[in-house]
């Protein structure tokens, strides 16, 4: 059945428990919200470097938030949940019902459990392990991996200054052939979809459960980036600007128990074509596909890994 926001607010103390639920992913050992009247004391904001700048209060029967440094837009409990889950609408409401064990009538499949007040500690939520895959040192002709790395490690590398110089140099090369040659010679790369003894589909050791979708020559990267982060069907695990600066690398999870890698790629490519009117790089169908690592200070990673 369709779930309304009002019904959820009624069962989550005006939405305060939604804030508490999200914040406990980041601070499982803390009292994440301290309620005083209809306002909360300043709380840590995971979307502002964990600074205590998050202000939550109840306005017209709805829990809302602001950030004293304006690190995030003013909004309500559902907007805050969207920042974490990357989904909205009925998909978000259903997700909240599942995870917070809310029940609405006899037909609802969720287990009815009492929701605690935000200031009361709940059992710790185990941080999921980060997917791992092979890392290859430059040049791209090197097909023997140097080590195995995790999604979080690659996130930190791309976000750091490690690849700033080579990324800047590449983006200043105007000739397409020269740029392609420079990238092949100077960029380390990974195989997001798995670990390999050598970079070849036949030498796959273990699949990571990840699929990379390449968007090339995108005229409006910020708009596409925002759309992908709010996609209704696919959860974003990692999202960053490509080495060339005019594309995006979108890493999403797949379940190999339900379909093969190639079948997933075809399905996602078809979905992207219809939903975004864009064609994706067909090299993504290869499990051993190389993905060059650039610098992107705004790289996104699923917050559950941090």
Backbone as CSV, one residue per row, in Angstrom:
resi,resn,N_x,N_y,N_z,CA_x,CA_y,CA_z,C_x,C_y,C_z
1,UNK,0.839,-1.190,0.000,0.000,0.000,0.000,0.876,1.243,0.000
2,UNK,0.320,2.363,-0.475,1.077,3.609,-0.505,1.154,4.207,0.893
3,UNK,2.318,4.701,1.246,2.557,5.246,2.569,2.655,6.767,2.459
4,UNK,2.021,7.478,3.374,2.074,8.938,3.340,3.138,9.456,4.293
5,UNK,3.620,10.652,4.010,4.583,11.294,4.906,3.961,11.534,6.279
6,UNK,2.699,11.938,6.273,2.026,12.234,7.526,1.977,11.011,8.435
7,UNK,1.741,9.832,7.835,1.682,8.608,8.637,3.036,8.307,9.267
8,UNK,4.095,8.535,8.513,5.436,8.286,9.049,5.779,9.291,10.130
9,UNK,5.434,10.563,9.907,5.706,11.588,10.920,4.994,11.253,12.228
10,UNK,3.797,10.700,12.111,3.013,10.352,13.293,3.687,9.269,14.127
11,UNK,4.458,8.410,13.470,5.099,7.296,14.175,6.581,7.539,14.479
12,UNK,7.076,8.720,14.109,8.507,8.989,14.326,8.729,10.290,15.091
13,UNK,7.782,10.637,15.955,7.901,11.817,16.797,8.161,13.051,15.940
14,UNK,7.254,13.296,15.004,7.310,14.431,14.070,8.473,14.332,13.076
15,UNK,9.141,13.177,13.043,10.283,13.014,12.153,11.621,13.088,12.863
16,UNK,11.613,13.375,14.164,12.876,13.434,14.908,13.604,12.092,14.886
17,UNK,12.813,11.014,14.944,13.447,9.698,14.927,14.092,9.375,13.581
18,UNK,13.641,10.048,12.512,14.290,9.868,11.206,15.695,10.452,11.253
19,UNK,15.810,11.654,11.832,17.143,12.250,11.998,18.028,11.331,12.844
20,UNK,17.472,10.856,13.951,18.251,9.997,14.841,18.684,8.722,14.134
21,UNK,17.779,8.155,13.338,18.073,6.907,12.627,19.245,7.101,11.663
22,UNK,19.219,8.184,10.894,20.299,8.455,9.944,21.607,8.745,10.684
23,UNK,21.533,9.570,11.720,22.744,9.972,12.437,23.420,8.795,13.135
24,UNK,22.631,7.789,13.526,23.242,6.638,14.199,24.105,5.804,13.259
25,UNK,23.905,5.923,11.958,24.795,5.238,11.019,26.212,5.784,11.146
26,UNK,26.300,7.078,11.436,27.601,7.730,11.516,28.171,7.724,12.937
27,UNK,27.284,7.810,13.931,27.742,7.935,15.319,27.012,6.919,16.205
28,UNK,27.273,5.631,15.999,26.519,4.585,16.707,26.708,4.581,18.222
29,UNK,27.794,5.172,18.707,28.056,5.149,20.146,27.643,6.433,20.847
30,UNK,27.114,7.394,20.078,26.769,8.694,20.651,25.277,8.824,20.886
31,UNK,24.928,9.754,21.782,23.550,10.216,21.870,23.420,11.266,20.789
32,UNK,22.763,10.915,19.699,22.852,11.729,18.491,22.007,12.994,18.537
33,UNK,20.908,12.981,19.304,20.068,14.169,19.421,19.670,14.362,20.877
34,UNK,19.728,15.591,21.345,19.265,15.947,22.680,18.128,16.941,22.537
35,UNK,16.941,16.496,22.888,15.748,17.309,22.699,15.487,18.190,23.917
36,UNK,15.238,19.462,23.671,14.881,20.406,24.728,13.659,21.180,24.250
37,UNK,12.491,20.826,24.763,11.262,21.439,24.271,11.001,20.974,22.848
38,UNK,10.889,21.922,21.914,10.655,21.579,20.511,11.909,21.792,19.667
39,UNK,13.041,21.986,20.340,14.311,22.167,19.653,15.338,21.183,20.186
40,UNK,16.335,20.909,19.376,17.436,20.046,19.791,18.696,20.883,19.945
41,UNK,19.565,20.421,20.815,20.866,21.061,20.943,21.657,20.819,19.659
42,UNK,22.646,21.657,19.361,23.446,21.446,18.138,23.979,20.014,18.071
43,UNK,23.837,19.389,16.907,24.268,18.003,16.719,25.340,17.932,15.637
44,UNK,26.086,16.846,15.646,27.093,16.639,14.610,26.420,16.476,13.257
45,UNK,27.008,17.086,12.249,26.483,16.972,10.887,27.465,16.165,10.036
46,UNK,27.099,14.936,9.665,28.008,14.104,8.845,28.239,14.678,7.459
47,UNK,27.390,15.624,7.048,27.540,16.239,5.734,28.278,17.589,5.823
48,UNK,28.874,17.828,6.995,29.702,19.026,7.200,30.898,18.673,8.070
49,UNK,31.624,17.636,7.650,32.870,17.225,8.316,32.669,16.941,9.802
50,UNK,31.482,16.434,10.168,31.168,16.038,11.543,31.180,17.205,12.524
51,UNK,31.044,18.413,12.021,30.979,19.573,12.911,29.606,19.625,13.588
52,UNK,29.564,20.189,14.793,28.298,20.302,15.526,27.545,21.541,15.054
53,UNK,27.092,21.481,13.817,26.421,22.628,13.181,24.980,22.313,12.780
54,UNK,24.526,21.106,13.073,23.174,20.700,12.671,22.172,21.126,13.729
55,UNK,21.193,21.938,13.322,20.164,22.412,14.230,18.826,21.810,13.812
56,UNK,18.230,21.046,14.702,16.962,20.373,14.410,15.886,20.912,15.343
57,UNK,14.737,21.210,14.792,13.621,21.697,15.597,12.309,21.259,14.962
58,UNK,11.232,21.368,15.727,9.909,20.998,15.226,9.167,22.268,14.837
59,UNK,8.810,22.365,13.573,8.119,23.536,13.047,6.815,23.081,12.390
60,UNK,5.699,23.562,12.890,4.381,23.205,12.340,4.178,21.698,12.249
61,UNK,4.618,21.002,13.297,4.402,19.564,13.359,5.350,18.724,12.538
62,UNK,6.437,19.312,12.042,7.419,18.572,11.243,8.822,18.911,11.735
63,UNK,9.639,17.891,11.940,11.036,18.109,12.321,11.795,18.654,11.113
64,UNK,12.462,19.791,11.320,13.205,20.432,10.238,14.633,20.697,10.694
65,UNK,15.492,21.050,9.741,16.896,21.291,10.084,17.458,22.494,9.334
66,UNK,18.488,23.061,9.937,19.344,24.031,9.273,20.769,23.691,9.670
67,UNK,21.730,24.245,8.951,23.136,24.084,9.322,23.705,25.484,9.537
68,UNK,24.338,25.705,10.676,24.807,27.041,11.017,25.854,27.558,10.041
69,UNK,26.500,26.648,9.300,27.470,27.050,8.289,26.901,26.909,6.872
70,UNK,25.617,26.586,6.801,24.920,26.424,5.517,25.599,25.386,4.626
71,UNK,26.129,24.338,5.275,26.781,23.265,4.516,25.762,22.451,3.730
72,UNK,24.538,22.385,4.217,23.449,21.715,3.513,22.249,22.654,3.499
73,UNK,21.356,22.414,2.566,20.180,23.269,2.440,19.210,23.027,3.598
74,UNK,18.480,24.054,3.959,17.445,23.899,4.964,16.395,22.931,4.445
75,UNK,15.870,22.081,5.333,14.879,21.110,4.888,14.233,20.396,6.056
76,UNK,13.519,19.311,5.742,12.866,18.539,6.795,13.503,17.157,6.926
77,UNK,12.892,16.322,7.755,13.457,15.000,8.033,13.610,14.149,6.777
78,UNK,12.665,14.274,5.849,12.738,13.477,4.625,13.865,13.972,3.717
79,UNK,14.077,15.272,3.690,15.193,15.811,2.912,16.526,15.314,3.476
80,UNK,16.601,15.259,4.805,17.834,14.796,5.447,18.078,13.316,5.136
81,UNK,17.008,12.525,5.159,17.133,11.099,4.834,17.570,10.903,3.383
82,UNK,17.097,11.776,2.490,17.494,11.698,1.079,18.990,11.920,0.911
83,UNK,19.580,12.788,1.730,21.026,13.015,1.668,21.786,11.723,1.923
84,UNK,21.259,10.896,2.817,21.933,9.634,3.147,21.615,8.530,2.139
85,UNK,20.335,8.319,1.859,19.943,7.189,1.019,20.068,7.478,-0.480
86,UNK,20.008,8.750,-0.859,20.086,9.078,-2.279,18.826,8.753,-3.050
87,UNK,17.699,8.596,-2.340,16.427,8.309,-2.996,15.368,9.235,-2.403
88,UNK,14.217,9.343,-3.071,13.140,10.188,-2.564,11.798,9.596,-2.957
89,UNK,10.725,10.301,-2.626,9.389,9.823,-2.971,9.003,8.563,-2.223
90,UNK,8.161,7.726,-2.866,7.710,6.491,-2.230,8.863,5.533,-1.937
91,UNK,9.894,5.560,-2.768,11.054,4.692,-2.532,11.697,5.014,-1.189
92,UNK,11.800,6.306,-0.881,12.369,6.720,0.399,11.456,6.333,1.557
93,UNK,10.172,6.568,1.410,9.229,6.243,2.487,9.229,4.744,2.777
94,UNK,9.268,3.949,1.728,9.317,2.491,1.910,10.604,2.078,2.615
95,UNK,11.714,2.689,2.220,13.001,2.381,2.839,12.985,2.706,4.327
96,UNK,12.416,3.844,4.688,12.338,4.229,6.092,11.474,3.247,6.884
97,UNK,10.366,2.818,6.280,9.502,1.850,6.960,10.227,0.537,7.205
98,UNK,10.980,0.089,6.215,11.734,-1.166,6.350,12.757,-1.074,7.467
99,UNK,13.543,-0.010,7.431,14.676,0.078,8.348,14.279,0.499,9.759
100,UNK,13.174,1.245,9.882,12.743,1.702,11.200,11.629,0.832,11.772
101,UNK,11.255,-0.206,10.998,10.259,-1.186,11.455,8.922,-0.520,11.807
102,UNK,8.449,0.321,10.916,7.167,0.990,11.123,6.056,0.123,10.560
103,UNK,4.908,0.111,11.209,3.791,-0.704,10.747,2.555,0.167,10.569
104,UNK,1.831,-0.090,9.476,0.618,0.667,9.170,-0.463,-0.314,8.726
105,UNK,-1.228,-0.825,9.641,-2.313,-1.731,9.281,-1.853,-3.168,9.162
106,UNK,-2.793,-4.079,9.018,-2.520,-5.512,9.021,-1.781,-5.988,7.791
107,UNK,-1.948,-5.272,6.658,-1.339,-5.743,5.422,0.124,-5.340,5.289
108,UNK,0.600,-4.441,6.185,1.983,-3.993,6.066,2.940,-5.103,6.435
109,UNK,3.963,-5.359,5.638,4.873,-6.472,5.884,5.919,-6.193,6.943
110,UNK,6.035,-4.975,7.406,7.121,-4.656,8.314,6.780,-5.061,9.744
111,UNK,7.771,-5.425,10.514,7.600,-5.867,11.889,7.365,-4.658,12.775
112,UNK,6.403,-4.724,13.650,6.101,-3.609,14.527,7.002,-3.646,15.746
113,UNK,7.857,-2.647,15.849,8.717,-2.509,17.016,8.604,-1.086,17.531
114,UNK,8.756,-0.925,18.843,8.671,0.407,19.405,9.873,1.231,18.956
115,UNK,9.624,2.457,18.498,10.688,3.354,18.082,11.151,4.144,19.292
116,UNK,12.424,4.144,19.593,12.954,4.824,20.761,13.068,6.313,20.523
117,UNK,13.128,7.072,21.601,13.362,8.501,21.499,14.776,8.732,20.994
118,UNK,15.031,9.849,20.313,16.331,10.095,19.715,17.491,10.060,20.696
119,UNK,17.255,10.435,21.979,18.356,10.524,22.922,18.718,9.190,23.545
120,UNK,17.966,8.139,23.230,18.220,6.825,23.807,19.063,6.000,22.854
121,UNK,20.107,5.384,23.386,21.017,4.607,22.541,20.319,3.374,22.009
122,UNK,20.619,2.967,20.802,20.100,1.753,20.194,21.272,0.847,19.876
123,UNK,21.005,-0.451,19.568,22.111,-1.342,19.237,22.950,-0.795,18.095
124,UNK,24.257,-1.002,18.162,25.154,-0.504,17.139,24.838,-1.118,15.780
125,UNK,24.966,-0.310,14.749,24.748,-0.775,13.384,26.105,-1.064,12.775
126,UNK,26.329,-2.279,12.377,27.623,-2.671,11.849,27.874,-2.007,10.498
127,UNK,29.031,-1.386,10.373,29.395,-0.743,9.116,29.688,-1.820,8.081
128,UNK,29.062,-1.753,6.907,29.299,-2.778,5.888,30.728,-2.741,5.385
129,UNK,31.234,-3.902,5.020,32.591,-3.956,4.489,32.617,-3.319,3.107
130,UNK,33.711,-2.654,2.800,33.852,-1.970,1.524,34.272,-2.968,0.452
131,UNK,33.615,-2.971,-0.716,34.004,-3.879,-1.804,35.473,-3.669,-2.178
132,UNK,36.129,-4.746,-2.620,37.534,-4.644,-3.006,37.747,-5.157,-4.423
133,UNK,38.861,-4.726,-5.016,39.150,-5.050,-6.418,40.625,-4.793,-6.667
134,UNK,41.084,-4.981,-7.891,42.508,-4.877,-8.215,42.924,-3.456,-8.587
135,UNK,44.156,-3.120,-8.182,44.767,-1.816,-8.491,45.985,-2.063,-9.370
136,UNK,46.092,-1.276,-10.454,47.184,-1.437,-11.407,47.968,-0.131,-11.524
137,UNK,49.282,-0.227,-11.457,50.129,0.955,-11.634,50.295,1.250,-13.120
138,UNK,50.446,2.521,-13.447,50.662,2.957,-14.831,51.888,2.244,-15.412
139,UNK,51.904,2.102,-16.767,50.921,2.504,-17.784,49.830,1.457,-17.935
140,UNK,48.860,1.734,-18.821,47.746,0.816,-18.983,48.190,-0.501,-19.613
141,UNK,49.365,-0.505,-20.250,49.891,-1.752,-20.836,50.304,-2.743,-19.756
142,UNK,50.444,-2.274,-18.527,50.738,-3.166,-17.405,49.452,-3.876,-16.996
143,UNK,49.401,-5.170,-17.139,48.169,-5.904,-16.843,48.285,-6.766,-15.586
144,UNK,49.362,-6.574,-14.829,49.535,-7.308,-13.575,49.236,-6.377,-12.407
145,UNK,48.267,-6.718,-11.578,47.893,-5.820,-10.477,49.003,-5.691,-9.441
146,UNK,49.100,-4.498,-8.861,50.104,-4.274,-7.818,49.566,-4.635,-6.444
147,UNK,48.251,-4.523,-6.272,47.653,-4.858,-4.974,46.133,-4.887,-5.094
148,UNK,45.500,-5.271,-3.998,44.045,-5.245,-3.907,43.655,-4.048,-3.046
149,UNK,42.670,-3.284,-3.469,42.244,-2.102,-2.735,40.741,-2.123,-2.491
150,UNK,40.306,-1.306,-1.563,38.878,-1.209,-1.256,38.287,0.046,-1.891
151,UNK,36.976,0.093,-1.928,36.273,1.251,-2.479,36.631,2.507,-1.694
152,UNK,36.740,2.378,-0.386,37.079,3.527,0.459,38.492,4.022,0.156
153,UNK,39.440,3.105,-0.046,40.816,3.506,-0.372,40.864,4.306,-1.672
154,UNK,40.138,3.856,-2.677,40.126,4.559,-3.955,39.448,5.915,-3.804
155,UNK,38.391,5.956,-3.030,37.719,7.230,-2.739,38.703,8.227,-2.141
156,UNK,39.479,7.782,-1.152,40.440,8.669,-0.492,41.536,9.115,-1.458
157,UNK,41.986,8.215,-2.310,43.023,8.558,-3.287,42.544,9.627,-4.269
158,UNK,41.360,9.414,-4.820,40.819,10.364,-5.796,40.549,11.720,-5.146
159,UNK,40.093,11.705,-3.920,39.769,12.938,-3.206,41.031,13.697,-2.775
160,UNK,42.115,12.970,-2.541,43.368,13.587,-2.096,44.050,14.319,-3.257
161,UNK,45.258,14.796,-2.996,46.014,15.504,-4.031,46.929,14.581,-4.831
162,UNK,46.802,13.278,-4.640,47.714,12.321,-5.275,47.731,12.426,-6.796
163,UNK,46.571,12.706,-7.396,46.477,12.697,-8.858,46.196,14.088,-9.438
164,UNK,46.416,15.129,-8.661,46.110,16.485,-9.113,46.924,16.879,-10.341
165,UNK,48.237,16.680,-10.276,49.131,17.130,-11.345,48.813,16.475,-12.687
166,UNK,48.712,15.140,-12.687,48.469,14.439,-13.949,47.077,14.757,-14.514
167,UNK,46.099,14.947,-13.621,44.749,15.288,-14.078,44.738,16.669,-14.731
168,UNK,45.417,17.628,-14.115,45.496,18.976,-14.669,46.218,18.983,-16.014
169,UNK,47.316,18.229,-16.091,48.068,18.157,-17.348,47.209,17.595,-18.468
170,UNK,46.507,16.496,-18.182,45.657,15.867,-19.193,44.603,16.832,-19.713
171,UNK,43.967,17.557,-18.824,42.867,18.434,-19.224,43.342,19.666,-19.985
172,UNK,44.638,19.881,-20.003,45.196,20.996,-20.771,45.756,20.566,-22.120
173,UNK,45.610,19.281,-22.454,46.047,18.777,-23.760,44.859,18.852,-24.709
174,UNK,44.971,19.651,-25.729,43.850,19.881,-26.640,43.688,18.797,-27.694
175,UNK,44.792,18.210,-28.136,44.719,17.174,-29.165,44.210,15.867,-28.560
176,UNK,43.158,15.313,-29.151,42.508,14.117,-28.608,43.466,12.931,-28.559
177,UNK,44.218,12.723,-29.622,45.143,11.582,-29.660,46.247,11.729,-28.626
178,UNK,46.778,12.942,-28.492,47.823,13.181,-27.501,47.288,12.979,-26.084
179,UNK,46.057,13.410,-25.864,45.442,13.255,-24.539,45.244,11.781,-24.209
180,UNK,44.774,11.027,-25.187,44.561,9.596,-24.971,45.885,8.889,-24.668
181,UNK,46.940,9.278,-25.369,48.254,8.678,-25.149,48.797,9.032,-23.771
182,UNK,48.633,10.290,-23.379,49.116,10.727,-22.068,48.392,9.975,-20.952
183,UNK,47.085,9.840,-21.077,46.299,9.129,-20.061,46.749,7.679,-19.935
184,UNK,46.954,7.028,-21.042,47.373,5.624,-21.037,48.736,5.428,-20.385
185,UNK,49.607,6.430,-20.499,50.969,6.306,-19.981,51.113,6.772,-18.536
186,UNK,50.211,7.638,-18.065,50.455,8.320,-16.794,49.412,8.116,-15.698
187,UNK,48.349,7.372,-15.988,47.309,7.191,-14.978,47.261,5.751,-14.467
188,UNK,47.287,5.597,-13.133,47.002,4.294,-12.536,45.528,3.975,-12.786
189,UNK,45.183,2.720,-12.639,43.787,2.356,-12.872,43.362,1.194,-11.993
190,UNK,42.071,0.973,-11.907,41.516,-0.147,-11.142,40.513,-0.905,-12.004
191,UNK,40.185,-2.101,-11.556,39.106,-2.887,-12.172,37.996,-3.001,-11.128
192,UNK,37.080,-2.056,-11.134,36.061,-1.975,-10.092,35.254,-3.263,-9.937
193,UNK,35.118,-4.029,-11.005,34.239,-5.199,-10.948,34.875,-6.439,-10.332
194,UNK,36.166,-6.384,-10.005,36.721,-7.566,-9.367,38.225,-7.571,-9.192
195,UNK,38.707,-8.642,-8.570,40.144,-8.861,-8.411,40.592,-9.872,-9.465
196,UNK,41.788,-9.643,-10.008,42.314,-10.450,-11.104,43.767,-10.835,-10.843
197,UNK,44.162,-11.969,-11.386,45.587,-12.323,-11.375,46.285,-11.568,-12.495
198,UNK,45.577,-11.373,-13.598,45.990,-10.502,-14.692,44.730,-9.866,-15.252
199,UNK,44.869,-8.674,-15.857,43.671,-7.974,-16.327,43.140,-8.605,-17.611
200,UNK,42.269,-9.559,-17.379,41.616,-10.282,-18.460,40.412,-10.971,-17.850
201,UNK,39.284,-10.951,-18.535,38.072,-11.568,-17.982,38.296,-13.013,-17.566
202,UNK,39.149,-13.705,-18.287,39.408,-15.121,-17.994,40.203,-15.310,-16.706
203,UNK,40.856,-14.240,-16.225,41.686,-14.334,-15.028,41.032,-13.707,-13.802
204,UNK,39.700,-13.651,-13.827,38.961,-13.133,-12.685,39.117,-14.058,-11.479
205,UNK,39.471,-13.481,-10.334,39.566,-14.249,-9.095,38.243,-14.186,-8.340
206,UNK,37.733,-12.963,-8.185,36.459,-12.792,-7.485,35.786,-11.501,-7.937
207,UNK,34.513,-11.585,-8.219,33.742,-10.401,-8.615,33.440,-9.564,-7.374
208,UNK,33.496,-8.253,-7.518,33.280,-7.343,-6.386,31.818,-7.015,-6.136
209,UNK,30.957,-7.323,-7.103,29.555,-6.937,-6.978,29.312,-5.497,-7.404
210,UNK,30.278,-4.942,-8.176,30.158,-3.565,-8.643,30.131,-3.517,-10.166
211,UNK,29.454,-2.512,-10.686,29.390,-2.283,-12.127,29.674,-0.802,-12.384
212,UNK,30.544,-0.524,-13.353,30.895,0.862,-13.682,30.205,1.299,-14.967
213,UNK,29.541,2.443,-14.883,28.890,3.033,-16.050,29.618,4.328,-16.394
214,UNK,30.043,4.434,-17.655,30.790,5.599,-18.140,29.888,6.545,-18.921
215,UNK,29.899,7.813,-18.535,29.205,8.841,-19.299,30.259,9.775,-19.887
216,UNK,30.318,9.870,-21.199,31.326,10.697,-21.861,30.704,11.924,-22.508
217,UNK,31.493,13.001,-22.570,31.119,14.242,-23.263,29.765,14.768,-22.788
218,UNK,29.667,14.975,-21.484,28.436,15.475,-20.873,28.481,16.996,-20.783
219,UNK,27.529,17.706,-21.382,27.555,19.171,-21.374,27.252,19.788,-20.016
220,UNK,26.457,19.095,-19.177,26.074,19.643,-17.870,26.311,18.572,-16.802
221,UNK,27.546,18.483,-16.333,27.914,17.453,-15.363,27.194,17.610,-14.022
222,UNK,27.102,18.820,-13.436,26.415,18.959,-12.144,24.976,18.445,-12.161
223,UNK,24.249,18.713,-13.243,22.852,18.267,-13.323,22.756,16.750,-13.393
224,UNK,23.610,16.128,-14.213,23.591,14.669,-14.312,24.038,14.049,-12.992
225,UNK,25.042,14.619,-12.376,25.537,14.106,-11.093,24.413,14.080,-10.061
226,UNK,23.684,15.174,-9.956,22.581,15.254,-9.002,21.494,14.234,-9.330
227,UNK,21.213,14.058,-10.608,20.174,13.103,-11.023,20.570,11.672,-10.670
228,UNK,21.832,11.321,-10.889,22.295,9.966,-10.587,22.267,9.690,-9.087
229,UNK,22.625,10.688,-8.291,22.610,10.510,-6.840,21.195,10.347,-6.310
230,UNK,20.221,10.825,-7.066,18.821,10.702,-6.651,18.061,9.678,-7.488
231,UNK,18.800,8.829,-8.204,18.147,7.841,-9.056,17.261,6.911,-8.224
232,UNK,16.078,6.626,-8.742,15.096,5.826,-8.005,15.385,4.335,-8.010
233,UNK,16.201,3.856,-8.948,16.390,2.424,-9.101,17.767,1.931,-8.656
234,UNK,18.785,2.767,-8.805,20.142,2.303,-8.500,20.794,3.143,-7.414
235,UNK,21.369,2.461,-6.442,22.102,3.122,-5.361,23.507,3.442,-5.859
236,UNK,23.959,4.650,-5.624,25.306,5.040,-6.029,26.315,4.621,-4.969
237,UNK,27.307,3.841,-5.384,28.387,3.456,-4.487,29.552,4.437,-4.591
238,UNK,29.833,4.880,-5.820,30.907,5.843,-6.053,30.548,6.638,-7.307
239,UNK,30.861,7.938,-7.292,30.566,8.788,-8.443,31.620,9.885,-8.508
240,UNK,32.300,9.975,-9.661,33.338,10.992,-9.785,33.497,11.419,-11.241
241,UNK,34.115,12.585,-11.417,34.354,13.133,-12.741,35.514,12.380,-13.391
242,UNK,35.381,12.072,-14.667,36.392,11.305,-15.395,37.676,12.114,-15.569
243,UNK,38.788,11.456,-15.889,40.065,12.163,-16.077,39.986,13.325,-17.069
244,UNK,39.208,13.158,-18.126,39.108,14.197,-19.156,38.391,15.442,-18.660
245,UNK,37.565,15.282,-17.626,36.824,16.414,-17.076,35.469,16.640,-17.694
246,UNK,35.104,15.871,-18.734,33.805,16.081,-19.391,32.906,14.858,-19.312
247,UNK,33.158,14.005,-18.328,32.341,12.808,-18.170,32.237,12.401,-16.708
248,UNK,31.456,11.356,-16.459,31.278,10.844,-15.102,31.482,9.335,-15.078
249,UNK,31.981,8.845,-13.955,32.098,7.414,-13.694,31.113,7.089,-12.581
250,UNK,30.146,6.243,-12.889,29.077,5.891,-11.943,29.218,4.424,-11.562
251,UNK,29.516,4.152,-10.311,29.696,2.780,-9.833,28.479,2.384,-9.014
252,UNK,27.810,1.306,-9.429,26.587,0.850,-8.770,26.726,-0.624,-8.373
253,UNK,25.970,-1.064,-7.369,26.026,-2.467,-6.954,25.148,-3.351,-7.825
254,UNK,25.590,-4.589,-8.026,24.778,-5.569,-8.745,24.768,-6.878,-7.961
255,UNK,23.750,-7.665,-8.179,23.593,-8.939,-7.478,23.752,-10.075,-8.485
256,UNK,24.905,-10.733,-8.467,25.188,-11.782,-9.443,24.363,-13.044,-9.212
257,UNK,23.674,-13.101,-8.077,22.791,-14.238,-7.839,21.524,-14.110,-8.679
258,UNK,21.263,-12.904,-9.161,20.052,-12.660,-9.941,20.308,-12.596,-11.443
259,UNK,21.496,-12.148,-11.833,21.809,-12.038,-13.263,23.317,-11.957,-13.448
260,UNK,23.770,-12.238,-14.661,25.195,-12.168,-14.966,25.621,-10.713,-15.156
261,UNK,26.940,-10.485,-15.064,27.503,-9.148,-15.223,27.058,-8.503,-16.532
262,UNK,27.199,-9.218,-17.644,26.845,-8.665,-18.954,25.362,-8.328,-19.055
263,UNK,24.532,-9.171,-18.446,23.096,-8.913,-18.484,22.745,-7.660,-17.682
264,UNK,23.422,-7.507,-16.544,23.213,-6.293,-15.750,23.607,-5.060,-16.549
265,UNK,24.775,-5.144,-17.216,25.242,-3.992,-17.970,24.229,-3.600,-19.051
266,UNK,23.730,-4.579,-19.777,22.744,-4.297,-20.827,21.491,-3.654,-20.248
267,UNK,21.064,-4.164,-19.085,19.849,-3.638,-18.460,20.048,-2.197,-17.996
268,UNK,21.203,-1.932,-17.362,21.477,-0.578,-16.874,21.640,0.388,-18.045
269,UNK,22.357,-0.050,-19.079,22.556,0.799,-20.260,21.214,1.136,-20.907
270,UNK,20.329,0.167,-20.975,19.004,0.383,-21.548,18.196,1.350,-20.686
271,UNK,18.296,1.171,-19.369,17.601,2.063,-18.427,18.095,3.499,-18.578
272,UNK,19.429,3.672,-18.640,20.015,5.002,-18.780,19.554,5.663,-20.079
273,UNK,19.480,4.871,-21.141,19.056,5.393,-22.431,17.639,5.963,-22.368
274,UNK,16.759,5.259,-21.641,15.367,5.703,-21.558,15.178,6.800,-20.513
275,UNK,15.862,6.656,-19.342,15.649,7.596,-18.243,16.377,8.921,-18.443
276,UNK,17.583,8.847,-19.037,18.401,10.060,-19.156,18.689,10.472,-20.597
277,UNK,18.201,9.682,-21.544,18.432,9.963,-22.968,19.929,10.063,-23.273
278,UNK,20.715,9.181,-22.650,22.160,9.167,-22.841,22.630,7.767,-23.191
279,UNK,23.684,7.694,-23.974,24.310,6.424,-24.286,25.544,6.264,-23.408
280,UNK,25.788,5.063,-22.923,26.944,4.825,-22.061,28.035,4.103,-22.837
281,UNK,29.256,4.222,-22.353,30.407,3.574,-22.966,30.230,2.052,-22.871
282,UNK,30.231,1.375,-24.000,29.967,-0.059,-24.040,31.088,-0.906,-23.444
283,UNK,32.242,-0.292,-23.153,33.340,-1.057,-22.557,32.987,-1.541,-21.155
284,UNK,31.956,-0.966,-20.562,31.544,-1.376,-19.229,31.066,-2.810,-19.152
285,UNK,30.777,-3.399,-20.291,30.310,-4.792,-20.282,31.434,-5.759,-19.931
286,UNK,32.693,-5.314,-20.058,33.839,-6.169,-19.728,34.105,-6.140,-18.230
287,UNK,34.149,-7.307,-17.608,34.397,-7.376,-16.168,35.763,-6.791,-15.829
288,UNK,36.739,-6.995,-16.719,38.105,-6.534,-16.461,38.350,-5.117,-16.978
289,UNK,37.316,-4.375,-17.227,37.440,-3.024,-17.767,38.309,-2.159,-16.864
290,UNK,39.262,-1.428,-17.471,40.147,-0.532,-16.732,39.475,0.814,-16.510
291,UNK,39.574,1.336,-15.299,39.037,2.655,-14.986,40.172,3.511,-14.423
292,UNK,40.574,4.529,-15.183,41.669,5.397,-14.768,41.259,6.259,-13.575
293,UNK,42.223,6.548,-12.706,41.951,7.278,-11.472,42.418,8.731,-11.561
294,UNK,41.494,9.679,-11.579,41.830,11.101,-11.651,41.763,11.742,-10.264
295,UNK,41.866,13.047,-10.227,41.597,13.805,-9.002,40.195,14.392,-9.094
296,UNK,39.426,14.254,-8.021,38.105,14.877,-7.942,37.814,15.148,-6.473
297,UNK,37.960,16.383,-6.066,37.758,16.736,-4.655,36.300,16.581,-4.231
298,UNK,35.378,16.502,-5.212,33.948,16.384,-4.912,33.429,14.965,-5.128
299,UNK,34.312,13.997,-5.194,33.900,12.604,-5.396,32.891,12.198,-4.326
300,UNK,31.897,11.404,-4.738,30.868,10.922,-3.811,31.076,9.441,-3.551
301,UNK,30.933,9.041,-2.276,30.926,7.630,-1.925,29.695,7.385,-1.057
302,UNK,29.115,6.230,-1.169,27.977,5.882,-0.322,28.387,6.067,1.140
303,UNK,27.696,6.943,1.875,28.100,7.266,3.256,28.149,6.059,4.187
304,UNK,27.502,4.971,3.825,27.487,3.812,4.718,28.877,3.231,4.929
305,UNK,29.819,3.522,4.014,31.162,2.979,4.136,32.075,3.830,5.000
306,UNK,31.625,5.051,5.332,32.508,5.972,6.045,32.196,5.985,7.539
